[in-house]
Amino acid sequence: MHIYDYIIIGSGLTGLTIAKKISQETSNILVLEAEAVAGGISRSAVMNDHKLNNGLRFFPATDVSTKALEFLNEVLGQNVAADRSENLIETYEASGFKRFTGFGEKAPEFYEQLSYFLSADEYKLNLQPYEWIQILVSQLQDKIQTKSIVTRFGFEGLDSEKPELTHVVVNGSKNLYARNFIFAGPVKDLGLLIPDDILNARAKAKLKKAQAWQAVGLDLVHSVAAEKTNLLVLNGTTDDDIGPCVGRFSAAVNGSTQSTSQWLSFVDSESAEDTENIGMILKKIKRQIKRAFPELSDAIIKERVSVSPVISGSDLKLNANGTLAKVENLWVASPQVNSYQNLLGALLQAKLILSALGFAAEDVTVSQVEESSHVEESTSGEAEIV
């Protein structure tokens, strides 16, 4: 019976980053991915025969994000970011385009998810997030096992004070054993995988009811080039519960007359179960694009829709080192449990878990991350990450 040193469950940015760092110390690791392709929501997409990010991607330029990128540079062995520049955010009103200065008293319910894009500065990237994934997958290819759905956790000593996770059951039949386990999948799945002896019915109910958010993405190819390539927040005058969208147009490449735009809005996971709600969000995004960019809206030649798995929102009690309460060899690396959002949260959670395991050069504690990870509105009404 083979026993791995580490089994990492989930091959998104967090899981792969952790796996790459650990693989420098031990090759006896395994990454399990439920889908047919590794990479999670950060894997590449293809439109018009060109690879692009799987939805709108953005990296804020703050002190915390600078350290996160330095960490990623070290893991990948490449310089990810180029210039730091002002994040000029505009919105559109009846009088035309104007600087976006905040939502005032009408902030959307998913403000925390949207606020990630409202940093005063941003990093322009040398390598796009899908390229980060490509590098990691190429370096870990022999350690990634796709189409592997973890259906149960196997424990010893469930009636003791410190039960030990010994193996996971994959696809309902195959047992895989390890000394340590790192869970980087959706947090709600733990409610199905952890027995009641460890996570009681009350905790599972709380986990299930926690409000969680998913991203609704719309990627478009336009037959004409766009003049604006800065970030845009569009909402118009519609008074509804759908909320605004954020997006941007890409610059034309190699003299092409075409352009690409990527847009995001958010939906709570309960509402996402009804495809009609997704359709309403997409209709509103298109309506706002047409209002602000009528020529580009009429010149759409291809479109791609994506709905992410749950990307934020959890109510799970963890130990200070990121392990699940009572289980000393199960670390929860899901970005959902991190106070930061999006790509930044994914990298910070990876760094936190690696620090707890002794693999990162710089220690990061849960309290340090949480203390520096809130978003406020500045006195000018412009959102800032502080």
C-alpha positions as CSV (number, residue, x, y, z in Angstrom):
1,M,0.0,0.0,0.0
2,H,1.5,3.3,-1.1
3,I,1.3,6.2,1.3
4,Y,1.8,9.7,-0.1
5,D,3.4,12.5,2.0
6,Y,0.8,14.9,0.8
7,I,-2.5,14.6,-1.1
8,I,-3.8,18.0,-2.4
9,I,-7.4,18.0,-3.3
10,G,-8.2,20.6,-6.0
11,S,-6.0,21.9,-8.8
12,G,-6.9,25.5,-8.9
13,L,-4.3,28.3,-8.5
14,T,-4.1,27.6,-4.7
15,G,-3.8,23.9,-5.0
16,L,-1.2,24.0,-7.7
17,T,0.9,26.7,-6.0
18,I,1.0,24.6,-2.8
19,A,1.8,21.5,-4.8
20,K,4.7,23.1,-6.7
21,K,6.3,24.5,-3.5
22,I,6.0,21.1,-1.6
23,S,7.3,19.2,-4.6
24,Q,10.6,21.0,-4.2
25,E,11.0,19.1,-0.9
26,T,9.3,15.8,-1.7
27,S,8.2,14.2,-4.9
28,N,5.8,11.8,-3.0
29,I,2.7,14.0,-3.5
30,L,-0.5,13.7,-5.5
31,V,-2.9,16.4,-6.7
32,L,-6.5,15.2,-7.3
33,E,-8.8,17.1,-9.7
34,A,-12.4,16.3,-10.3
35,E,-12.6,17.8,-13.8
36,A,-10.9,16.5,-16.9
37,V,-8.6,19.5,-17.1
38,A,-6.5,20.9,-14.2
39,G,-6.5,24.6,-13.3
40,G,-9.9,25.3,-11.9
41,I,-11.4,28.7,-12.8
42,S,-7.9,30.0,-13.7
43,R,-7.4,27.7,-16.6
44,S,-7.3,29.1,-20.1
45,A,-10.3,29.6,-22.4
46,V,-10.3,29.9,-26.2
47,M,-12.1,32.4,-28.3
48,N,-11.4,33.1,-32.0
49,D,-8.6,30.5,-31.9
50,H,-6.7,32.5,-29.2
51,K,-6.2,31.7,-25.6
52,L,-7.4,34.1,-22.9
53,N,-8.2,34.1,-19.3
54,N,-11.3,32.2,-18.2
55,G,-13.2,35.4,-17.5
56,L,-12.1,38.9,-16.5
57,R,-8.9,38.9,-14.4
58,F,-7.3,41.8,-12.5
59,F,-4.5,42.1,-9.9
60,P,-4.6,45.1,-7.5
61,A,-1.4,46.9,-6.6
62,T,-1.3,47.2,-2.9
63,D,1.4,46.3,-0.3
64,V,-0.2,43.0,0.4
65,S,-0.6,42.1,-3.3
66,T,3.0,43.1,-4.0
67,K,4.1,40.5,-1.4
68,A,1.8,37.9,-3.0
69,L,3.3,38.5,-6.4
70,E,6.8,38.2,-5.0
71,F,5.8,34.8,-3.6
72,L,4.3,33.8,-6.9
73,N,7.5,34.9,-8.7
74,E,9.5,32.6,-6.5
75,V,7.2,29.7,-7.0
76,L,7.1,30.0,-10.8
77,G,10.7,31.2,-11.2
78,Q,9.5,34.0,-13.4
79,N,8.6,37.7,-13.1
80,V,4.8,37.8,-13.3
81,A,4.1,41.5,-13.1
82,A,5.3,44.5,-15.2
83,D,4.3,48.0,-14.4
84,R,2.3,49.4,-11.5
85,S,-0.2,51.9,-12.9
86,E,-3.3,53.9,-11.9
87,N,-6.5,51.9,-12.1
88,L,-8.7,54.4,-13.9
89,I,-12.2,53.2,-13.4
90,E,-15.1,54.8,-15.4
91,T,-18.8,54.5,-15.5
92,Y,-21.4,55.6,-18.0
93,E,-24.3,57.9,-17.3
94,A,-26.7,59.8,-19.5
95,S,-24.1,62.6,-19.9
96,G,-21.4,60.2,-21.0
97,F,-18.4,58.6,-19.3
98,K,-17.2,59.9,-16.0
99,R,-14.8,58.7,-13.3
100,F,-16.3,56.1,-11.0
101,T,-16.4,57.4,-7.4
102,G,-18.3,54.7,-5.6
103,F,-21.9,53.4,-5.1
104,G,-22.9,55.8,-2.3
105,E,-25.9,54.3,-0.5
106,K,-26.7,51.9,-3.3
107,A,-23.8,49.5,-3.0
108,P,-24.6,46.0,-4.4
109,E,-25.0,43.1,-2.1
110,F,-21.9,41.5,-3.6
111,Y,-19.8,44.7,-2.9
112,E,-17.0,42.7,-1.4
113,Q,-16.5,40.7,-4.6
114,L,-16.7,43.8,-6.7
115,S,-14.4,45.8,-4.5
116,Y,-11.5,43.6,-5.5
117,F,-11.5,45.4,-8.8
118,L,-11.7,48.9,-7.3
119,S,-8.1,49.3,-6.0
120,A,-6.6,52.7,-6.7
121,D,-3.7,51.0,-8.6
122,E,-3.2,47.8,-10.6
123,Y,-0.4,45.6,-11.8
124,K,-0.1,45.1,-15.5
125,L,1.0,41.5,-15.9
126,N,3.8,40.0,-18.0
127,L,2.2,36.6,-17.7
128,Q,-1.6,36.2,-17.5
129,P,-3.2,33.9,-14.8
130,Y,-3.9,31.2,-17.3
131,E,-0.2,31.2,-18.1
132,W,0.6,30.8,-14.5
133,I,-1.6,27.7,-14.5
134,Q,0.1,26.4,-17.7
135,I,3.5,26.6,-16.1
136,L,2.4,24.9,-12.9
137,V,0.6,22.1,-14.7
138,S,3.7,21.5,-17.0
139,Q,5.9,21.2,-13.9
140,L,3.5,19.0,-12.0
141,Q,2.0,17.0,-14.8
142,D,3.0,13.5,-13.5
143,K,1.6,14.4,-10.0
144,I,-1.9,15.5,-11.2
145,Q,-4.7,13.0,-11.4
146,T,-7.7,14.3,-13.2
147,K,-11.3,12.9,-13.3
148,S,-10.8,12.1,-9.6
149,I,-13.8,13.0,-7.5
150,V,-13.2,12.6,-3.8
151,T,-16.4,11.0,-2.4
152,R,-15.4,10.3,1.2
153,F,-12.7,10.9,3.8
154,G,-11.5,7.9,5.8
155,F,-10.6,8.4,9.4
156,E,-9.1,6.4,12.3
157,G,-9.9,7.2,15.9
158,L,-13.2,9.0,15.3
159,D,-14.1,8.5,19.0
160,S,-10.8,10.0,20.2
161,E,-9.9,13.7,20.8
162,K,-7.5,13.7,17.8
163,P,-8.9,11.7,14.9
164,E,-6.6,11.1,12.0
165,L,-7.4,11.4,8.4
166,T,-5.8,8.3,6.7
167,H,-7.2,8.1,3.2
168,V,-9.6,9.5,0.7
169,V,-12.0,7.5,-1.4
170,V,-11.9,8.5,-5.1
171,N,-14.8,8.0,-7.5
172,G,-16.6,5.9,-4.9
173,S,-14.2,3.0,-4.9
174,K,-10.4,3.7,-4.9
175,N,-8.6,4.4,-1.6
176,L,-5.6,6.7,-1.6
177,Y,-3.5,7.0,1.5
178,A,-1.4,9.9,2.8
179,R,0.2,11.3,5.9
180,N,-1.1,14.8,5.2
181,F,-4.1,16.2,3.3
182,I,-4.6,19.7,1.9
183,F,-8.2,20.6,0.8
184,A,-8.4,23.3,-1.9
185,G,-11.9,22.6,-3.2
186,P,-15.2,24.3,-2.4
187,V,-15.7,24.6,1.3
188,K,-19.3,23.4,1.2
189,D,-18.0,20.0,0.0
190,L,-16.5,19.4,3.4
191,G,-20.0,19.2,4.8
192,L,-20.5,16.0,2.7
193,L,-17.0,14.6,3.2
194,I,-16.5,15.1,6.9
195,P,-18.3,12.7,9.3
196,D,-20.6,14.1,12.0
197,D,-18.2,13.0,14.7
198,I,-15.9,15.8,13.5
199,L,-18.2,18.3,11.9
200,N,-21.5,18.1,13.7
201,A,-25.0,18.6,12.2
202,R,-25.2,22.2,13.5
203,A,-21.9,23.1,11.9
204,K,-22.8,21.5,8.7
205,A,-26.2,23.3,8.6
206,K,-24.3,26.6,9.2
207,L,-21.9,25.8,6.4
208,K,-24.7,25.0,4.0
209,K,-26.6,28.2,4.8
210,A,-23.6,30.5,4.5
211,Q,-24.1,33.0,1.7
212,A,-21.7,32.2,-1.1
213,W,-21.1,33.9,-4.4
214,Q,-20.4,32.8,-7.9
215,A,-19.1,34.8,-10.8
216,V,-21.1,35.2,-14.0
217,G,-18.8,35.9,-16.9
218,L,-19.5,37.2,-20.4
219,D,-16.6,37.3,-22.9
220,L,-17.2,39.0,-26.3
221,V,-15.3,39.3,-29.6
222,H,-16.1,42.5,-31.5
223,S,-15.4,43.1,-35.2
224,V,-14.2,46.6,-34.5
225,A,-11.4,47.9,-32.2
226,A,-12.3,49.6,-28.9
227,E,-11.0,53.0,-27.8
228,K,-11.2,52.4,-24.1
229,T,-9.1,49.7,-22.3
230,N,-9.5,50.9,-18.7
231,L,-11.7,49.2,-16.2
232,L,-15.4,50.0,-16.4
233,V,-18.3,49.6,-13.9
234,L,-21.7,49.7,-15.6
235,N,-25.1,49.8,-14.0
236,G,-27.1,52.4,-15.7
237,T,-30.3,53.7,-14.2
238,T,-31.9,50.3,-13.7
239,D,-33.3,49.9,-10.2
240,D,-33.1,46.1,-9.7
241,D,-31.5,43.5,-7.5
242,I,-29.1,42.3,-10.2
243,G,-26.5,44.9,-9.6
244,P,-23.6,46.3,-11.7
245,C,-21.0,44.6,-13.8
246,V,-17.3,45.2,-14.2
247,G,-15.4,44.8,-17.4
248,R,-12.9,46.0,-19.9
249,F,-11.9,45.9,-23.6
250,S,-8.5,44.5,-24.7
251,A,-6.3,46.5,-27.0
252,A,-6.1,45.3,-30.6
253,V,-3.1,43.0,-31.3
254,N,-0.9,43.0,-34.3
255,G,-2.9,45.5,-36.3
256,S,-6.1,43.6,-35.9
257,T,-9.4,45.4,-36.3
258,Q,-11.1,43.2,-33.7
259,S,-11.2,43.6,-30.0
260,T,-12.2,41.4,-27.0
261,S,-14.1,42.4,-23.9
262,Q,-14.6,40.5,-20.7
263,W,-17.4,41.2,-18.2
264,L,-18.2,40.0,-14.7
265,S,-21.1,40.2,-12.3
266,F,-22.0,38.0,-9.3
267,V,-24.8,35.8,-8.1
268,D,-25.4,34.1,-4.8
269,S,-25.1,30.3,-5.1
270,E,-28.7,29.7,-4.3
271,S,-30.0,31.9,-7.1
272,A,-27.4,30.4,-9.5
273,E,-29.3,27.1,-9.4
274,D,-32.0,28.7,-11.5
275,T,-30.7,29.3,-15.0
276,E,-33.3,32.0,-15.6
277,N,-31.4,34.1,-13.0
278,I,-28.2,33.7,-14.9
279,G,-30.0,34.7,-18.1
280,M,-31.3,37.9,-16.5
281,I,-27.8,38.9,-15.4
282,L,-26.4,38.3,-18.9
283,K,-29.2,40.3,-20.4
284,K,-28.4,43.2,-18.1
285,I,-24.7,43.1,-18.9
286,K,-25.5,43.2,-22.6
287,R,-28.0,46.0,-22.1
288,Q,-25.4,48.1,-20.3
289,I,-22.7,47.5,-22.9
290,K,-25.2,48.6,-25.6
291,R,-26.0,51.7,-23.7
292,A,-22.4,52.8,-23.3
293,F,-20.9,51.3,-26.5
294,P,-23.6,51.0,-29.1
295,E,-21.2,50.5,-32.0
296,L,-19.3,47.8,-30.2
297,S,-22.5,46.1,-29.0
298,D,-23.7,45.9,-32.6
299,A,-20.4,44.5,-33.7
300,I,-20.4,41.4,-31.5
301,I,-19.3,38.4,-33.6
302,K,-18.7,35.8,-30.8
303,E,-19.6,35.3,-27.2
304,R,-18.8,33.0,-24.4
305,V,-20.6,32.6,-21.1
306,S,-19.1,31.1,-17.9
307,V,-20.4,30.6,-14.4
308,S,-17.8,29.9,-11.8
309,P,-18.1,27.5,-8.9
310,V,-18.4,29.2,-5.5
311,I,-15.6,31.7,-5.2
312,S,-16.3,33.3,-1.8
313,G,-18.4,32.9,1.3
314,S,-17.9,30.3,4.0
315,D,-18.6,29.8,7.7
316,L,-16.0,27.3,8.8
317,K,-14.1,27.3,12.1
318,L,-10.4,26.5,11.6
319,N,-7.4,26.4,13.8
320,A,-4.9,29.2,13.6
321,N,-2.6,27.2,11.3
322,G,-5.4,26.5,8.8
323,T,-6.2,22.9,9.9
324,L,-9.7,21.7,10.5
325,A,-10.7,21.7,14.2
326,K,-9.9,18.3,15.7
327,V,-8.0,17.0,12.6
328,E,-4.3,17.9,12.8
329,N,-3.4,16.6,9.3
330,L,-6.1,18.2,7.2
331,W,-5.4,21.8,6.1
332,V,-8.1,23.8,4.4
333,A,-6.6,25.8,1.5
334,S,-9.7,26.9,-0.2
335,P,-9.5,30.6,-1.2
336,Q,-13.1,30.9,0.2
337,V,-11.8,31.0,3.8
338,N,-9.4,33.8,3.1
339,S,-10.4,37.4,3.8
340,Y,-9.2,38.6,0.5
341,Q,-10.9,38.0,-2.8
342,N,-10.1,36.5,-6.2
343,L,-6.5,35.8,-7.3
344,L,-5.1,37.6,-4.3
345,G,-7.0,35.5,-1.9
346,A,-5.9,32.3,-3.7
347,L,-2.2,33.2,-3.4
348,L,-2.5,34.4,0.2
349,Q,-4.2,31.2,1.2
350,A,-1.6,29.2,-0.5
351,K,1.2,31.1,1.3
352,L,-0.6,30.8,4.6
353,I,-0.9,27.0,4.4
354,L,2.7,26.7,3.2
355,S,3.9,28.8,6.1
356,A,1.9,26.6,8.5
357,L,3.6,23.5,6.9
358,G,7.0,25.1,7.1
359,F,7.5,25.4,3.4
360,A,7.4,29.2,3.0
361,A,10.3,31.5,3.7
362,E,8.1,34.1,5.4
363,D,5.6,33.2,8.1
364,V,2.0,34.5,7.6
365,T,-0.6,34.0,10.3
366,V,-4.3,33.9,10.0
367,S,-4.7,37.0,12.2
368,Q,-2.2,38.9,10.1
369,V,-4.1,38.2,7.0
370,E,-7.5,39.0,8.5
371,E,-6.3,42.3,10.1
372,S,-5.1,43.7,6.8
373,S,-7.9,42.4,4.5
374,H,-10.9,44.7,4.9
375,V,-12.2,47.1,2.2
376,E,-13.5,50.6,3.0
377,E,-14.8,53.5,1.2
378,S,-12.5,56.6,1.2
379,T,-13.8,60.0,2.0
380,S,-14.1,60.8,-1.7
381,G,-16.4,57.8,-2.1
382,E,-13.8,55.9,-4.1
383,A,-13.3,52.3,-3.0
384,E,-9.9,51.5,-1.6
385,I,-8.3,48.3,-0.3
386,V,-6.6,49.1,3.0
